């Protein structure tokens, strides 16, 4: 199996760049997308994991995840949410829109890499 592909979806180019560098350094192929072009990227990239910011203005991030979950070609691809609003977001709410889980921002970078490795090492169970 080749390198695993991770799609980073975040409104901020700076946030995408930081995460992309970290994940590339850890051996992953990374594609970056703004929420406005995430659906197009998914269709052409076919990622193994999507890391999507849930801290976007309004409900834009939540809607992005909902739209991603409608695509049959990535039905089994885990979507990991990321948010600074940990007191407002409940795991059950993130899972209800299609995320497998969420992680807190700012990231504990070592913990994030370990979590990504774990997610990508087991067969997908979410459809």
C-alpha positions as CSV (number, residue, x, y, z in Angstrom):
1,X,0.0,0.0,0.0
2,X,1.3,3.5,-0.9
3,X,1.3,6.6,1.2
4,X,-2.0,7.4,2.8
5,X,-3.8,10.6,1.6
6,X,-5.2,13.1,4.0
7,X,-7.5,15.9,2.9
8,X,-7.3,19.0,5.2
9,X,-10.3,21.2,5.0
10,X,-9.9,24.6,6.7
11,X,-10.9,28.2,5.9
12,X,-7.4,29.4,6.9
13,X,-4.6,28.9,4.5
14,X,-2.1,29.3,7.4
15,X,-3.8,26.5,9.4
16,X,-3.9,24.2,6.4
17,X,-0.2,24.9,5.7
18,X,0.9,24.1,9.3
19,X,-1.1,20.9,9.4
20,X,0.0,19.9,5.9
21,X,3.7,20.3,6.8
22,X,3.3,18.3,9.9
23,X,1.5,15.5,8.2
24,X,3.8,15.4,5.2
25,X,6.8,15.2,7.6
26,X,5.1,12.2,9.2
27,X,4.9,10.5,5.8
28,X,1.4,11.3,4.5
29,X,0.3,12.6,1.2
30,X,-1.6,15.8,1.9
31,X,-4.1,17.7,-0.1
32,X,-5.5,21.0,1.1
33,X,-8.9,22.5,0.5
34,X,-11.0,25.4,1.5
35,X,-14.6,24.5,2.5
36,X,-15.8,26.0,-0.8
37,X,-13.8,23.4,-2.9
38,X,-13.7,20.4,-0.5
39,X,-16.3,18.4,-2.5
40,X,-14.4,18.9,-5.7
41,X,-11.1,17.8,-4.0
42,X,-12.7,14.7,-2.5
43,X,-13.9,13.5,-5.9
44,X,-10.5,13.8,-7.5
45,X,-8.3,12.9,-4.6
46,X,-10.1,10.0,-2.9
47,X,-8.5,10.6,0.6
48,X,-8.1,8.0,3.3
49,X,-8.9,10.5,6.0
50,X,-10.4,14.0,6.0
51,X,-9.4,16.5,8.7
52,X,-12.0,19.2,8.7
53,X,-12.1,22.3,10.9
54,X,-15.4,22.7,12.7
55,X,-14.5,26.2,13.8
56,X,-15.5,27.9,10.7
57,X,-17.9,30.9,10.8
58,X,-21.5,30.1,11.2
59,X,-22.6,26.6,10.3
60,X,-20.4,26.4,7.2
61,X,-18.1,23.7,8.5
62,X,-21.0,21.6,9.7
63,X,-22.7,21.9,6.3
64,X,-19.4,20.9,4.6
65,X,-19.2,17.7,6.6
66,X,-22.9,16.9,5.9
67,X,-22.3,17.4,2.2
68,X,-19.1,15.3,2.2
69,X,-21.1,12.5,3.9
70,X,-23.5,12.4,1.0
71,X,-20.8,11.3,-1.4
72,X,-21.0,7.5,-1.8
73,X,-17.3,7.2,-2.9
74,X,-16.1,8.3,0.5
75,X,-18.8,6.8,2.7
76,X,-16.3,4.8,4.6
77,X,-13.6,7.5,4.8
78,X,-13.3,8.8,8.4
79,X,-13.8,12.5,8.9
80,X,-12.0,13.9,11.9
81,X,-13.3,17.3,13.1
82,X,-11.1,19.9,14.7
83,X,-12.3,22.7,16.8
84,X,-11.4,25.4,19.3
85,X,-14.9,25.3,20.7
86,X,-14.6,22.2,22.8
87,X,-16.9,23.4,25.4
88,X,-19.7,24.0,22.9
89,X,-19.2,20.9,20.8
90,X,-20.2,17.5,22.0
91,X,-18.7,14.3,20.5
92,X,-22.3,13.1,19.8
93,X,-23.0,16.3,17.8
94,X,-19.9,15.9,15.7
95,X,-20.7,12.2,15.1
96,X,-24.3,13.1,14.2
97,X,-23.1,15.1,11.2
98,X,-20.7,12.5,10.1
99,X,-17.4,12.9,12.0
100,X,-15.8,9.9,13.5
101,X,-14.6,12.2,16.3
102,X,-13.1,15.6,16.9
103,X,-9.8,16.9,18.2
104,X,-9.1,20.1,20.1
105,X,-7.4,23.2,18.7
106,X,-4.7,24.2,19.3
107,X,-3.4,20.7,18.6
108,X,-1.1,18.6,20.7
109,X,0.9,17.7,17.5
110,X,2.3,14.4,18.8
111,X,-1.2,13.3,19.9
112,X,-2.7,14.3,16.6
113,X,-0.2,12.3,14.6
114,X,-0.7,9.3,16.9
115,X,-4.5,9.6,16.5
116,X,-4.2,9.9,12.7
117,X,-2.0,6.8,12.6
118,X,-4.5,4.9,14.7
119,X,-7.4,5.9,12.5
120,X,-5.6,4.9,9.4
121,X,-4.4,1.6,10.8
122,X,-7.8,0.0,11.3
123,X,-10.5,-0.8,8.7
124,X,-13.2,1.8,8.4
125,X,-16.3,1.0,10.4
126,X,-18.3,4.0,9.5
127,X,-20.5,4.1,6.5
